[in-house]
Amino acid sequence: LAQQGVRAYLSAPLVVEGHLLGELALGALEPGAFGVAHRVIATQLADQIAIAMSHARLSAQVQRHNEELQQRVAERTQELDRTRSRVEAILNNSSDAIILSRADGSISQTNLTFDQLFGYLPDELFHHPLTAVAHPDSAARFAEAIEQVALQGTVQRLEILAQHKDGTTFDAEVALSLIPAGTERHSGIVCHLRDITERKRAEEELRRALEKERELSELKTRFVSMASHEFRTPLTTIVSSTEILEHYFDRLQPAQREKHFRHIEIASRHMTHLLDDVLLLGRVEAEQLPFKPVRFNLAALAAEVLEQVQLSAPPGIVFEVALDGACRDRLFDEQLMRHILTNLLSNAVKYSPKGGTVRFAVTCDAQSITIRVQDEGIGIPEKDLERLYEPFHRASNVDTIQGTGLGLVITKHAVDLHGGTIVCESTVGVGTTFTVRIPSR
């Protein structure tokens, strides 16, 4: 400063909050040019300059931080937009209906599959409870599963009856899980819902197919058992009588020969009857049993069948008969009606080994025809009544009484073809009553 001709010098530090920012320096050519007043003014001026410099520096820092913050906000917004786009793409391209709910269980978002499946407009169910998608029959169970997810955070899977907007229902498979919420106290729930109507239908068809296969297997077993049992006796009779006639024909009296020929004839007819029943059952199972109704005298047919049954009935059977003469001109399939009458009457005789009364009544009025056959035989156990019309099934108390278990199956089908009903009432040791009612035509 001396070289520049300065003879007086005044300096004041630029200090803000204890930080030195610089120095305010003043010079003069005259010695002693600065006094106390100048020092005070310089100090005040230095303080103002320091404050101004500090403000300028802070403003620059604030501007810089603001720019950085704006950049970070823009980047975060772009990231959120990308995340939202990815989430929406995932939701809308999912084959499952997806529902997002808030912590209180109200719906906050649904995907396109949900809207299409349930028939709602976009956002139409917002703020509705999540249980709104379930039929009332499933709502309580659905609400319980939602509560379990909210309280325990465990994934819940269940099947419910879901309900479209129009009120129609469908079977649905549901998966519920908690949406992670970080440090927040409340979380949401995501619900995946899938229409399983077709799967349930396929499962039901498979179940029915397996049940049918099981029934067919049981039917085959019963048929083999029946055939081996029912055919053995007549075959044994035929073989035995044939061998006797072959080896001892000349030694037998005419009456003895006639007896063996008669045994062969009866056994042959029995086998033919068995085969006819089996073939007829096949037509019944294939739904190919012909139904050709014609007008004829039902009372006359009933009398004819009764006479045939009486010829083979044991002496201990007593018949009480009531045939309504009004049944002369009725529309029936004669062959099927003959089978109905023959089976019911012959069963009444067959299952009355100790004799008793068989009551046979046929009545007709303008609305219906009623056939009732009542016996005092062994009766049918209650556990066997529900299987009465199953092929080859016979009651557990028949013992050695011969039978195929086919007669009532065919009888039931014949009654059905006539549009009628057949009812069985039975008490073990007391007897059985069959009542057939057919609309009168």
C-alpha positions in Angstrom: 0.0 0.0 0.0 3.0 2.3 0.7 4.2 1.8 -2.8 0.8 2.9 -4.0 1.0 6.1 -2.0 -1.5 5.0 0.7 -0.8 6.8 4.0 -3.8 5.6 6.0 -5.5 2.1 6.1 -8.8 0.9 7.7 -9.8 -2.8 7.7 -13.1 -4.5 8.9 -13.7 -8.3 8.9 -16.7 -9.8 7.0 -18.1 -12.2 9.7 -21.4 -14.0 9.8 -22.3 -16.3 12.8 -18.6 -16.7 13.6 -17.5 -17.5 10.1 -15.0 -15.2 8.3 -16.2 -14.5 4.8 -13.6 -11.8 3.9 -12.3 -8.3 4.7 -13.4 -4.8 4.0 -10.2 -2.7 3.4 -10.1 1.1 3.0 -7.0 3.2 2.1 -6.3 7.0 2.0 -3.3 9.2 0.7 -3.3 11.3 3.8 -2.0 10.0 7.1 -4.6 9.9 9.9 -7.5 10.2 7.5 -9.6 7.6 9.4 -11.0 8.2 12.8 -13.3 6.4 15.2 -16.4 7.4 13.3 -14.9 5.9 10.1 -14.1 2.7 12.0 -17.7 2.4 13.3 -19.1 3.1 9.8 -16.7 0.5 8.3 -17.7 -2.1 10.8 -21.4 -1.6 10.2 -20.8 -1.6 6.5 -18.8 -4.8 6.8 -21.6 -6.5 8.8 -24.1 -5.6 6.1 -21.9 -6.8 3.3 -21.2 -10.1 5.2 -25.0 -10.6 5.6 -25.6 -9.9 2.0 -22.9 -12.3 0.9 -24.2 -15.0 3.3 -27.7 -14.5 1.8 -26.5 -14.7 -1.7 -24.6 -17.9 -0.9 -27.6 -19.4 0.9 -29.9 -18.4 -2.0 -27.5 -20.1 -4.4 -27.5 -23.2 -2.2 -31.3 -23.1 -2.0 -31.6 -22.8 -5.7 -29.2 -25.6 -6.2 -31.1 -27.9 -3.7 -34.4 -26.9 -5.3 -33.1 -27.9 -8.7 -31.8 -31.2 -7.3 -35.1 -31.8 -5.6 -37.1 -31.1 -8.7 -34.9 -33.5 -10.6 -35.4 -36.2 -8.0 -39.2 -35.6 -7.9 -39.3 -35.8 -11.7 -37.2 -39.0 -11.6 -39.4 -40.5 -8.9 -42.6 -39.5 -10.7 -41.3 -41.3 -13.9 -40.4 -44.3 -11.8 -43.8 -44.3 -10.2 -45.5 -44.0 -13.6 -43.4 -46.9 -15.0 -44.3 -49.0 -11.9 -48.0 -48.1 -12.2 -47.9 -48.9 -15.9 -46.2 -52.3 -15.2 -48.8 -53.1 -12.4 -51.7 -52.1 -14.7 -50.3 -54.2 -17.5 -49.9 -57.2 -15.2 -53.4 -56.7 -13.8 -55.1 -56.2 -17.2 -53.3 -59.0 -18.9 -54.0 -61.6 -16.1 -56.4 -64.4 -16.9 -57.6 -64.1 -13.3 -60.0 -61.5 -12.0 -58.0 -59.4 -9.6 -59.4 -57.1 -7.0 -57.4 -54.8 -4.7 -59.0 -53.8 -1.5 -58.1 -51.3 1.3 -57.4 -52.3 4.9 -61.1 -51.9 5.7 -62.0 -54.4 3.0 -63.4 -51.9 0.5 -62.5 -52.3 -3.2 -59.9 -49.9 -4.5 -59.1 -51.3 -7.9 -60.2 -54.1 -10.3 -58.7 -55.4 -13.5 -60.2 -55.7 -16.9 -60.8 -59.5 -16.5 -62.9 -58.8 -13.4 -65.0 -56.2 -15.2 -65.6 -58.6 -18.1 -66.3 -61.6 -15.9 -68.7 -59.9 -13.5 -70.3 -57.5 -16.0 -69.4 -54.3 -14.1 -68.2 -51.0 -15.6 -64.6 -49.9 -14.7 -64.5 -48.5 -11.2 -68.2 -49.3 -10.6 -67.5 -51.3 -7.5 -65.0 -49.0 -6.0 -65.6 -48.4 -2.2 -68.0 -51.4 -2.1 -67.0 -54.2 0.3 -65.0 -57.1 -1.2 -67.8 -59.5 -0.2 -70.1 -57.8 -2.8 -68.7 -60.3 -5.4 -70.0 -63.3 -3.4 -73.4 -64.8 -3.4 -75.1 -64.4 0.0 -74.7 -68.2 0.6 -70.9 -67.7 0.5 -70.6 -64.2 1.8 -70.1 -65.2 5.5 -67.3 -67.7 4.7 -65.7 -65.2 2.3 -65.7 -62.5 5.0 -64.2 -64.9 7.5 -61.3 -65.7 5.1 -60.7 -61.9 4.5 -60.6 -61.4 8.2 -58.0 -64.2 8.6 -55.8 -62.6 6.0 -56.0 -59.1 7.6 -55.3 -60.4 11.1 -52.8 -63.2 10.5 -51.3 -62.3 7.1 -51.7 -65.9 5.9 -52.8 -66.7 2.4 -56.4 -68.0 2.2 -57.7 -70.3 -0.5 -61.3 -71.3 -0.8 -64.1 -71.9 -3.3 -67.2 -69.7 -3.2 -70.4 -69.2 -5.2 -69.7 -65.9 -7.0 -72.4 -63.6 -8.3 -72.5 -61.6 -11.6 -73.9 -58.1 -11.7 -77.1 -59.5 -13.2 -77.5 -61.9 -10.2 -76.5 -65.1 -12.0 -73.9 -67.2 -10.1 -70.9 -69.3 -10.9 -68.4 -71.4 -9.0 -65.2 -69.5 -8.3 -61.8 -70.3 -6.8 -60.4 -67.5 -4.6 -56.9 -66.7 -3.3 -56.5 -63.9 -0.8 -53.2 -62.5 0.4 -51.9 -59.4 2.2 -50.3 -56.5 0.3 -47.0 -55.5 2.0 -47.3 -52.0 3.4 -43.7 -51.3 4.6 -43.7 -49.2 7.8 -47.4 -48.3 7.4 -49.8 -49.6 10.0 -52.5 -50.6 7.5 -52.2 -53.0 4.5 -54.5 -53.9 1.7 -55.6 -57.2 0.3 -55.2 -58.7 -3.2 -57.9 -61.1 -4.3 -57.4 -63.5 -7.2 -60.6 -65.0 -8.5 -61.0 -67.6 -11.2 -64.2 -69.0 -12.8 -64.0 -72.8 -12.2 -67.5 -73.7 -13.6 -66.1 -75.8 -16.4 -63.6 -77.5 -14.0 -66.4 -78.3 -11.6 -68.5 -79.6 -14.5 -65.6 -81.8 -15.7 -65.0 -83.1 -12.2 -68.7 -83.9 -11.8 -68.7 -85.7 -15.2 -65.6 -87.6 -14.1 -67.2 -88.5 -10.8 -70.3 -89.8 -12.6 -68.2 -91.7 -15.0 -66.2 -93.4 -12.2 -69.5 -94.1 -10.4 -70.9 -95.6 -13.5 -67.7 -97.7 -14.0 -68.0 -98.9 -10.4 -71.7 -99.8 -10.9 -70.8 -101.6 -14.1 -68.1 -103.5 -12.3 -70.5 -104.5 -9.5 -73.1 -105.3 -12.1 -70.7 -107.7 -13.9 -69.8 -109.3 -10.6 -73.4 -109.8 -9.7 -74.3 -111.1 -13.1 -71.5 -113.7 -13.0 -72.6 -114.7 -9.5 -76.2 -115.0 -10.6 -75.5 -116.8 -13.8 -73.2 -119.4 -12.1 -75.9 -120.0 -9.4 -79.1 -119.8 -11.4 -77.9 -121.8 -14.4 -76.2 -124.5 -12.3 -79.4 -126.0 -11.0 -81.3 -126.4 -14.3 -78.1 -127.6 -16.0 -77.6 -130.2 -13.3 -81.2 -131.3 -13.7 -80.9 -131.6 -17.5 -77.6 -133.5 -17.3 -78.8 -135.8 -14.6 -82.1 -136.7 -16.3 -80.4 -137.1 -19.7 -77.8 -139.5 -18.2 -80.6 -141.5 -16.6 -82.6 -141.7 -19.8 -79.5 -142.6 -21.8 -78.3 -145.4 -19.5 -81.6 -146.7 -18.1 -84.2 -145.9 -20.7 -85.2 -149.5 -21.2 -85.6 -150.2 -17.5 -87.7 -147.2 -16.7 -91.5 -147.2 -16.5 -93.3 -144.9 -18.9 -94.3 -142.7 -16.0 -90.6 -142.5 -14.9 -89.5 -141.6 -18.4 -92.2 -138.9 -18.5 -91.0 -137.5 -15.2 -87.4 -137.1 -16.5 -88.6 -135.6 -19.8 -90.7 -133.2 -17.8 -87.7 -132.3 -15.6 -85.7 -131.5 -18.7 -88.5 -129.4 -20.2 -89.0 -127.4 -17.0 -85.2 -126.8 -16.6 -84.9 -125.8 -20.2 -87.8 -123.4 -19.9 -86.3 -122.0 -16.8 -83.0 -121.4 -18.5 -84.8 -119.8 -21.5 -86.6 -117.5 -19.1 -83.3 -116.5 -17.5 -81.8 -115.7 -20.8 -84.9 -113.8 -21.9 -84.6 -111.7 -18.8 -80.9 -111.0 -19.3 -81.5 -110.0 -23.0 -84.5 -107.9 -22.0 -82.4 -106.1 -19.3 -79.8 -105.4 -22.0 -82.5 -103.6 -24.1 -83.7 -101.8 -21.0 -80.2 -100.6 -20.2 -79.7 -99.5 -23.8 -83.1 -97.8 -23.7 -84.2 -99.8 -26.7 -87.2 -101.6 -25.1 -90.1 -101.0 -27.5 -93.3 -99.3 -26.3 -96.3 -100.0 -28.5 -99.5 -99.2 -26.6 -102.8 -100.6 -28.0 -106.3 -100.8 -26.6 -107.2 -104.1 -25.0 -109.0 -105.7 -22.1 -106.8 -105.4 -19.1 -109.1 -107.4 -16.9 -108.9 -110.3 -19.3 -105.1 -110.2 -19.5 -104.9 -110.1 -15.7 -107.2 -113.2 -15.5 -105.0 -115.0 -18.0 -101.8 -114.2 -16.1 -103.3 -115.2 -12.8 -104.3 -118.6 -14.2 -100.8 -119.3 -15.4 -99.3 -118.3 -12.0 -101.9 -120.4 -10.1 -100.9 -123.5 -12.1 -97.4 -123.4 -10.7 -98.3 -122.2 -7.2 -97.9 -124.5 -4.3 -101.0 -125.9 -2.5 -100.5 -123.6 0.5 -101.2 -120.4 -1.5 -104.7 -118.9 -1.4 -105.7 -116.2 -3.9 -108.1 -113.4 -3.3 -108.9 -111.7 -6.6 -110.8 -108.5 -7.5 -110.7 -107.6 -11.2 -112.6 -104.5 -12.2 -114.7 -105.0 -15.3 -114.3 -101.3 -16.1 -110.7 -102.1 -17.3 -111.9 -103.4 -20.7 -110.8 -100.7 -23.1 -107.5 -99.2 -22.0 -104.4 -98.2 -23.8 -101.3 -100.3 -22.8 -98.3 -102.1 -24.2 -99.6 -105.7 -23.9 -96.2 -107.3 -23.6 -94.9 -104.9 -20.9 -98.2 -105.1 -19.0 -98.0 -108.9 -19.1 -94.5 -108.7 -17.6 -95.7 -106.3 -14.8 -98.5 -108.6 -13.8 -96.6 -111.9 -14.2 -93.6 -110.6 -12.2 -95.6 -109.2 -9.3 -97.8 -112.3 -9.0 -95.0 -114.8 -9.4 -92.9 -112.9 -6.8 -95.8 -113.0 -4.3 -96.0 -116.7 -4.7 -92.3 -117.4 -4.8 -91.5 -115.4 -1.6 -94.4 -117.0 0.4 -92.7 -120.4 1.0 -94.9 -121.1 4.0 -98.1 -120.3 2.1 -100.6 -117.7 2.9 -103.0 -115.4 1.1 -102.1 -113.5 -2.1 -104.4 -110.6 -2.7 -104.6 -109.5 -6.4 -106.7 -106.4 -7.4 -107.0 -104.4 -10.6 -109.2 -101.3 -10.5 -109.8 -98.6 -13.1 -111.3 -95.2 -13.0 -111.3 -92.2 -15.3 -107.9 -91.0 -14.1 -105.8 -94.1 -13.4 -105.5 -97.8 -13.3 -104.3 -99.4 -10.1 -102.7 -102.8 -9.7 -102.1 -104.1 -6.2 -100.5 -107.4 -5.2 -100.2 -108.2 -1.5 -98.6 -111.3 0.0 -98.0 -112.7 3.5 -94.5 -113.9 2.7 -91.0 -113.3 4.1 -91.0 -109.5 3.4 -88.1 -107.3 2.4 -85.6 -105.9 4.9 -85.6 -102.1 5.1 -82.0 -101.8 4.0 -82.8 -103.6 0.8 -85.8 -101.5 -0.2 -83.7 -98.7 -1.6 -81.9 -101.1 -3.9 -85.0 -103.0 -4.9 -84.7 -101.9 -8.6 -81.0 -102.5 -9.1 -80.1 -105.3 -11.6 -79.1 -108.6 -10.0 -79.7 -107.3 -6.4 -81.7 -109.6 -4.2 -82.8 -109.1 -0.6 -80.5 -110.4 2.1 -83.2 -112.8 3.5 -84.1 -114.8 0.3 -81.8 -117.7 1.4 -82.2 -120.5 -1.2 -85.2 -119.1 -3.1 -84.3 -119.0 -6.7 -84.3 -115.7 -8.6 -82.2 -113.4 -10.8 -82.9 -110.0 -9.4 -84.0 -108.8 -12.8 -87.8 -109.0 -12.7 -88.4 -105.9 -10.7 -85.8 -103.9 -12.7 -87.7 -104.7 -15.9 -91.1 -104.1 -14.2 -90.0 -100.7 -13.0 -88.9 -99.7 -16.5 -92.2 -101.0 -18.0 -94.1 -98.9 -15.5 -92.0 -95.9 -16.3 -92.7 -96.3 -20.0 -96.4 -96.1 -19.2 -95.8 -92.9 -17.2 -96.8 -94.6 -14.0 -95.4 -95.2 -10.5 -94.6 -98.3 -8.5 -94.6 -98.3 -4.7 -93.4 -101.1 -2.3 -94.5 -101.5 1.3 -93.0 -104.4 3.2 -92.4 -105.7 6.7 -90.1 -108.6 7.3 -92.1 -111.7 8.4 -95.4 -110.0 7.6 -95.5 -109.6 3.9 -95.1 -107.2 1.0 -97.5 -105.0 -1.0 -96.7 -103.6 -4.5 -99.0 -100.9 -5.8 -98.7 -99.8 -9.5 -100.6 -96.7 -10.7 -100.7 -95.8 -14.4 -102.6 -92.9 -15.9 -105.7 -94.0 -17.7 -105.8 -93.4 -21.5 
